[in-house]
Amino acid sequence: MRVRTVKEGNTEILVPVPEEGANFAPSAAPVFYNPAMELNRDISIAATSVFIKRIELDSEKVITYVDALSASGIRGLRIVNETGTHTTLNDWSEDACKLIQENIERLNLSDRAISSHKNANVLLHEKHFNIVDLDPFGTPAPFLAAAARSVINLLAVTATDTAPLCGAHLNSGIRKYAAIPFNNEYHSEMGVRILLGKIARELSLHDKTMHPLLSHATRHYVRSYLEIKKGAQKADEMLMNMGFIAHCPACGHREAIYGLAVPIKEECSNCSANNLIAGPLWLGKLHDPDFCNETIDEIMERDCGTKQVAIKMLEFCRDELDIPMFYDQHLLCKKLGVSASGIDRVIQELRNNGFLASRTHFSGTSFKTNASIRDINTIIAGIR
């Protein structure tokens, strides 16, 4: 296996060089490294660093972090090298583990980093970690049960199977996440909430609750950071944020319905057409504004290759309203037969009419608001 050096943040490691003429996907290589995920990792280092500062432990204990599906090990190696956290880097591939160990030795991290060669589920069932990070190629669903059992303080999850999560591959999404998604204008947010709903149900089996600190959908993946706490009552309260979305494809009205066993009207309350139903999914908050601010500050102080992009996205996450499902301005304008104005103008007009409104990180042409679809249409049609 040929290797080359790459540098992300303050960490320089060896990564594999794909064989010339290889006819397999990069994920099928002996050791997988994806440079396109640098933004994900830059935010991950900053967010993890911020959270570590929040954890209160006895002075004799150390904070433990596991990169359960390490591949090249770039994420876990950056965590230990740039935050000093005691880290376990695990992968089922023997080649990956050998390369991880070589990088641990090159970086002089043997006192804080361990290379582990195990099935991720086995490792997570064997040990508890303060911070569990799942970053698989594809769906994290097969590892969520073990992660929910293992995690103590922070669970970070990446999902790159956006087609099942967002409804493009409907049956696959139902099988993996035990929920029905929509493949419509807000499919990206749908994917985040379907994933969080699955995680919430897994955590509840262990009397654990989650508080989302940051959740984002970026290009081909979904990523979420969840603060974990223990307690049956807290878990019961968490499940009160579960529910369904009733969406009317005729008029665009959508309604959040809280609960796991609740009556849902077949007819749209706005136009009486038949609703489509998605869920069960997470209807609670996606972000903690204070955590977003702290993560922005952390990124500004760090050597990050994606600094400006990361900060801009985190600012959008921080400022967007905690209202399930956004509206796409261009789709609304197309239905109304009017030209689209600037998104900031739409938001300002909504606010001028007494409604809450904000932009969203999910889409540059979309917004969130507590206005009804009728009020939204009236305001958009009246903009000149």
Beta strands, then each sheet from edge to edge (+ up, - down):
strand 1: 3-8
strand 2: 11-16
strand 3: 64-67
strand 4: 86-90
strand 5: 113-116
strand 6: 129-134
strand 7: 151-159
strand 8: 208-218
strand 9: 221-230
strand 10: 242-247
strand 11: 254-258
strand 12: 276-282
strand 13: 327-328
strand 14: 357-360
strand 15: 363-369
sheet 1: 1+ 2-
sheet 2: 5+ 4+ 3+ 6+ 7+ 9- 8+
sheet 3: 11+ 10- 12+
sheet 4: 13+ 15- 14+
end
